């Protein structure tokens, strides 16, 4: 139950609306009970009057008016309760989603990387939606049932004390024991349903997103068998849950029949009209308890969903940015001094005592084999992670003293995996534009596309071409070049590129290398790669192995040293 406390605190923001919804629930239940009991008493009393003299002495107008009033109140109350309760629930879910996003946004990419994308999506959609059961299916029905129990008990006690106390004791025992009993019985099933639902969505997302690769390598059937196995297990737990709900309702109906028999026996000496009133009051009181008995079986799913959300919300940011700092600089000089970084749960450091300097406007290449720490260094420069030792400075200011906005304005990054949004080509190109660059016209966008050899994307709808889901499919090389186009359109003084030649043919790679040289003259450029193509044009080359710099210098000087760089060239040529 502790897992629900953070979300119960959020209810305070809409406490008035939630209390109003509970009051309307109580009014609706009382109106339903009044309608049925008053109708039963009215019909029975009218039948027992019998004689014409009795008809004149029997005031049928007052109970008839009461029946009509109860019917109208029940209809209006149910409509108002649905409107108020669901509106409050939707507002709470909206507030909860914003609260979750505010908790996730400060997390660094490294912290978010601990979760799979489908896990985050499942938490933000399914787990959040599951929390609306807490009010609609647990809190409101329970509050209504408690008030109805005391009201019905008090009303019947005024007519017959023994019958009233007996009915009240039975109802109170059911409210006290049944929810706890079926919560404990249904808790494992609820937790399993939540976990299986998440596992099914994760596996289905993997199967759909990787269907081409799974088909090519003959693994599609294996994934389908896994999906079938999880689905069968999920359906089995759904059947168990449905059986528990049916068992709870059956036990409630059985107790209703036994209690009704007991009340009839106790009220045997009363007037027939009162006996009918007791019968209908008992039946409607048990009907009000129905949602409470079944609701607590959903509590296990609600708690499991809350625990899943808490795993995300309780993540503390690995990287904290100051709210204020130096203003964004027009030119960038970079210094990395004796930096050490080790990924969580890893034994070997990814970066170990690494040092390098980059002057304003200098273009350097960082060369190394896969796993040598090149991409990790770029993540440290963008503060996806912070190093455990050493210092990184920009223009002499420690990296952690720059605000996030200033750092993002000064940095343009082309990662290894460029994400294409489901939007137009124009929107994808303008993604990284600052306010000053937002006025980039279509001619400038088309010019960059042509310079990068992406003329074919401009055919047909041109910049209005839809990309991403349901749009034009792009090759890996095309995605990478769109990432480079974003970086070139973003007038940041520091340009970081990760494996720009990957997936490109020789001619296109040379064309992009020339474009970066000409358009990046006034920028500080850092390119990490494991290819030797075009490295002779860089001002300086750093060779990294096992997270540390083993060689540095220009192409000519490194060739003269006949070290690791020279050996790479000998292997290639």
N, C-alpha and C positions, 0 to 999 in steps of 0.2 A: 504493500500500500504506500510505502514511502516514495515509490517511483512516481506517484500521482501528485505529490505535494507541489512541485513547481507549476503544474498546470491548474491545480485548484486555486493557487494564488492569482493566476491570470483571470479567474472568474470575478475577482473583485472589481475589475474595470467595468463589468456589465452586471454588477450585483443587483441593481434595481430592476433591470429587465428580466433577470433570471428569477428573482423573487416574484415578480408579477406573473411570470409564466407558471410558477408553482401554485400561486393563488388561483389562477384561472383553471389549472388542473383540478384543484380541490373543489372549486365552484362547479365545474362540469361533472365531477363524480357525485357530489351531493345532489345536484339537479337530477342526475340519472337515478339515484337511489330514491329521491323524493317522488319522481315521476312514477316509478314502478310500484313503490309501496303505497303511495296515495291512490293510484289507480286500482290496486288490488283491494284496498280498504273500501274505496268508493263503490266498486262493483259489488262486493260482498255485502256491504251495508244496504245498498239499494235492493239487493235480492232478498235480504232478510226482513225488510220493512213489510213487504207483501201487500197489506191491505190498503184500501183507498185512503182511509184515515191516516195511515202511516205516511202515505205519499205526501199528504198536505203538511204533516209535521216535520218531514225530513227536508233539511236544507241542502239541496243538491247543487245550488249555485256556487257556494263557497268552495267545495272540493273540486268542482268542475273548473273553476277559475284557477285553483291551485295546480291542477293537472296541466292546463294550458300554459300557465306561467313556467312550470318546471320544464315543459317541452321546449318552450322558446328559449329559456335560460340554457338548457343543455346544448341546443343547436348553436346559439350565439357564443356560448362559452367555449365549445369545442373549436369553433372557427377562430375565435380570438386567441385561444391557447396555442393552436397550431401556428398562427401568424407570429405571435410574440416569441414562442419558444424556438421556432426554427430561425427566425430573424436573429435572435440572440446567439444561437448556435453558429450560424454562418459568420456572424461578426467575431465570435471567439475563434473560429477556425482561421479567419482572415488575420486576426491579431496574432494567432499562434504561428502561422506561416511567416509573417513578418518577423516575429521574434526569433524563429529558427534561422531565417536568412541573416538577420543581424548577428546571430551567434556564429554562423558559418563564415560570413564575409571576412572577419578579421583573421581567420585561419590562413596560414601560408599554404601555398600549393603543396609543400611537403607534408603538412598535416592532413590535408584533404586526400592526398595520394594514398593514405592508409585505408581508405574506403573505396570500394569499387563504385563506378558511376551508377550502376543499377541499384546498389544498396542505398545510396543517397537518394535516388529517385523514389525508391520504395518507401523510405522514411518520410520524405516530403509529401508524398501523395497518400499512400495507403495507411501508414501509421497515423498520420494527422487526421485523416478521415475517420479512423477507428476511435479516436478520442471523443467524437461527438456523441458516442453511446453513453459516455459518462454522465452527461446531464439528461439526455432524452430517455435513456433506458434504465438508469439507476437512480439518480438523485431525485428527479421529478416524480416518478412513480412511487418511490419509497416514501417521500414526504406526503404525497396524496393519500397513500394507503394508511399511514399512521393517523392522519387527521380524520379520515373516514371511519377508522376503527373506533376512535374515541367518540365521534359524533353519533354513530349508529348505536354504540353501547349505551351512551347517555340517554338517547331517545327511547330505546326499548326499556331501560331501567325505570324510566318514568311511568311506564305502563305495567311492567312486571319485572321486579328486581331479580328474581332467579334466572329468568330467561336472558335478561340483559347481561348479567354478570357471566353467565355460562358462555354466551356468544362472544363477549369481549375477551374472556380468557382464551378461548380457542383461537380467535383472530390474532391476539397478541402473541400467542405461542407460535403461530405460523409465521408472523412477521419476524420474530426473534430467531427462530431455528431454521426455517426453510432457506432463506437467502444464504446464511453461513454454510449450511449443509451442501447445497448445490454449488456454491462457489468453490468449496474445497473439492467436491467431486469433479467439477468441470474445469478447474484451474489447469491441470495437465493438458487436457484437450484443447483449451483455449490457447495456451502457450504453443502447443504443437501446430495448431492451425495458423497462427501468426508466423511461425518459423517456416512452415511448409509453403505458405503463400509467398513469402519473400524468396525462398529458394527456387520456387517455380518461376517467378518473374525473372530472377537472375539468369537461370538456365535458358529460359525462353528468349531473353534479350541476347544472350550469347549466341544462341542458335540462329536467330534472325539476322544479327549483325555480321556473323561469320559464315553465313550459309554457303557462299561461293567457295571459300577455302575448305569448308567441311565436305562439300560435294566433290571437289577436285581430289582430295586425299582420302575419299571413301569413309569419312568419319561421321557423315550425317546420320546414318542409321543408329550409330552408337549413341549420339546425342538424343535422338528420338526415343530410344529405349529408356534413357535416363529421364526424359520428360514424362514418358508413360508411367514409369515407376513412381516418380514423385506425385504425379496426378492421381494415381490409384491410392497412394498413401494419404494424400490430401482428402480425397473423396471418402476414404475410410474414416478419417477423423471427423469429417463433416457428418457422416452417418451417426457416429457416436454422439456428436453434439446434438443432432436432431433427436436422437433417442433419449438423451437426457432431458431435453425440453419437453418431449412427449411424456416422459415419466413424471416430471414435475407437475405438468398440467393434469395428468391422470390422478396423481396422489391428491392434488388440490380438489378435483371433482369428487373423489371418494370421501375426503374429509368434509366437503360441503354437504354431501348427502347424509353422512352420519350426524353432522351438526344440526342439519335441518330436522332430522328425525328426533334428535334430543330436544330441540326447541319446541317441536310440536307436542312432544310428551309433557314437557314442563308447562306449556300454555294450554293444556287440554281443557282447563276449567274456565278459560277466558271467553269473551264474546267471539263469535265466529269472524267478525270483521277484523278484530285484533289478531286472530290467528293468521288470517290472510296477510295482514300487514307484516307480521313477524316472518312469514315464509318468504315474501318478496324482499324484505330487508336483508335476510340472511343470504339469499341468492345474489343480490346485487353487491353485498359486502365482499363475498368471495370472488365475485367477478372483478372487483377493484384490486384484489390481491394477485390476480393472474399475471400482470406485467412484472410485478416485483419478484415473483418466484423465478420466472424465466430470465429476467434482466441480469441477475447476478451470475448467470452462466456466461454472459458476455464480458463480465468483469475480468476474467482471466485473459481474454484477448486484449482488452483495454490496457491492462497492466503490462502485458508483453510488448504492446506497441509503445507504451511510455518508456519502457526500458530501452528499446531500440533507439528512440529519439534521444534519450539521455546519454547514450554512448557517443552520439554526435555532439550534443550540446555541452557535454562536460570536457570536451577537448580544449585544452588551453593553447593559445597561439604560440607557435614556436618562434615567431618573429613579431616584435612590437615596434610600430613606427611612432615617432614623436608627432604631436599635433602641429607643431611649428618647427621651422628650421630654415636653413639658407634658401634664398630664392633660386629658382632654376637657372643654371649657368648656360651661356651661349656656346662655350667651348669646354671640353672635358679632358683633363689629364688624370690618369688612373695609376694607382700604386697598390700592389699586393705584397705584403711583407710577412714572411714566415707563417703562412696560413696553414692551419691543420683542421680537417673536418672528417668526421666519421659518421656514417649513417646509423640510425638507431638499430640495435640488434645485429650490427655487423662487427666483425672482429678486426678486419684490416681497414685502416683509414683510406678514404677515397682521395683525399688531398693531404699531403704530408710535407710540411715545411716548404711550401711553395712560395716563391717570390718572383715578381715581375713588375716592370714599370712600362707605362705607355704614355708618351708625350701627346700634347694637343695636336690633333690632325694626323697622328701617326697611324699607319695601317700595319697591323701585325697578324701573323698566322700562328695558331697553336696546333702543332702536329703531334699525333700519337695514335697508337693502336686502340681498338675498342676496349673500353674498360680502364683506360689510363687516367681518367679523371677530367677529361676536357669538358664534357657537358656539365659535370658537377661544378666546375669553376664558374661557368656561366650562371648557374643557379645561385651561386654565392654572390655574384656580381649584381644579380637582380633581387637579392634577398628572399629567394624562395626558402633558403636556409641561412642560418648564421654560423660562422666558423666557431669551433671550440677554442681556437688559439690563433694569435696573429691579428693583423689589422688590414683592412681594405679602406682606402681613402679615395675620394674624388675631389680634385682641386685642393688637396691638403686637408679636407674635412672628412672625418670618419664616416663610413658609409651608414652606420646606424643613427647618425644625427640628421640625415636628410629625411624630410617628410616623404610619405609614399607618393603624394601627388607630384612633388618636385622630381623624385627619382624616375617616375614613369614618364614625365615630360621630357626628361633628358635622355631617355633610353628607348631605342627601337630594337626589338628582338625578333629574330626569325628562328623558331625552335625546329627541332627535327620533325615533329609531327605538327603540321599546320592544320588548324581546325577551320573547316568551311561551314559557315552558318547557313541555315535554311533561309535564304534571302536573295535579293538580286545581286548581280555582279557589282553594281555600283555600291550597294550597302556594304558588301564584303570588303571593297577597296577602301572605303572611307572609315572603316572601323577604327583605325588607330589615329585618325586625324585629330589634332588638337583644335581648340577654338579658332586659333589663327589660321588653321589649314582647312577649316570646315567649308570654306568657299571655293575649294578646288573644283573647277568646272569640268564638264565632261571631256573637253579637249585634252586637258591635262591627264585625266584618267586613261583616256585612249592612248595618249602618247606613251605613258609608262607601260601599258599593255603591249604596245607594238615593240617597244625597246626590249621587252622580255620575251618576245616571240610568241605572244599569246593572241595573235591576230584572229585565229580561228574562233576564239570565244566571243569575238565581237560580231560574228556573223549572225544573221537572223534578228533577234531582239536586241542585239548590242549590249549595252550596259544594263538593260532590263532583263537579261537572261537570268532565269531562276536557277540557283545552285542549291546543293544540299538535298534534303529529303524531298523526293518528288520532282527534283530538278535534273539538270544536266550532270552526268557523272564526270568526274575529273580523275586524271591519272595522278600518280604520286608526284611526278615532275611538275605537272600543272598546279597542283596544290602548293608545292614548294615555291613556285614562281609567283603565285598570288601572295604568299607570305612575304616574299622579297618586295613585291609592289607595295604592300602595306607599309613596309619599313621605309621605302624610298619616299612615299607620300607623307610620312611622318617626319617632320623636320627636327629630329632629335640629334644632338651633337655626338651621341655615343651610339654606335651601331654594332650589335652583337648578332652573329650569324653562326648557326650550328649545322654543319654538314650541308652546305648549300649545293654542292655538286652531286649529292646523292640522288639517284634516279634520273639524271640528266645525261644526254649524249655529249660527246666531246665538243661539238660545235656550239651547242647551247651553253655549256659550262664556260667556254671561252668567251662567249658573248656576254654572259652575266658577269664574269670576272672583269671584263673591260668596262661594263656599265658601272660596277661598284667602284672601280678605280677613278672614273671620270666624275661620277655624281657624289662620291664620298671624299673628295679632295679636302673639304673643310671639316670633315667629321673625323672623329676617332673611331677606327674600325678594328674589331676583333673577330676573326674567323677561326673556328675550330674545325679541323678536318683530319682525315687520315689519307687523303689523296695528295699527290705531289704536284698536280696540275696547277700551273700559274703561280707557284710560290715564289718564283724569282722576281715577281713584281712587288712583293711586300717589302716594307721598310725593315722589318725584323721578323725572325722566325724563332719560336720557342718549341723545343722538343720535350714532351712530357712522357714520363714513364713511371708507373706506380705512384701517381699523384705528386710528383716532384719534377722540377725542371732539370734536365740533364745536359742540355745544350741550348745555346741561344746565339743569334747573330744574323747577318744577312745571308742570302743564298750563296753568294760568292765565298764569304768567310767560312761558312759551314762546310762547303765543298772542300775548301783548302784544309780544314781540320781533319778530314777523312774519319769522322766519327760516325755516330748513329745516322745522321742525316745523309751522309755520303753512302752508307750501307743501304739505306732505303732506295736511293737512286740506282745503285748497282743491281739490286734485286729486280727493280722495275725494268731497267734497260738491259 
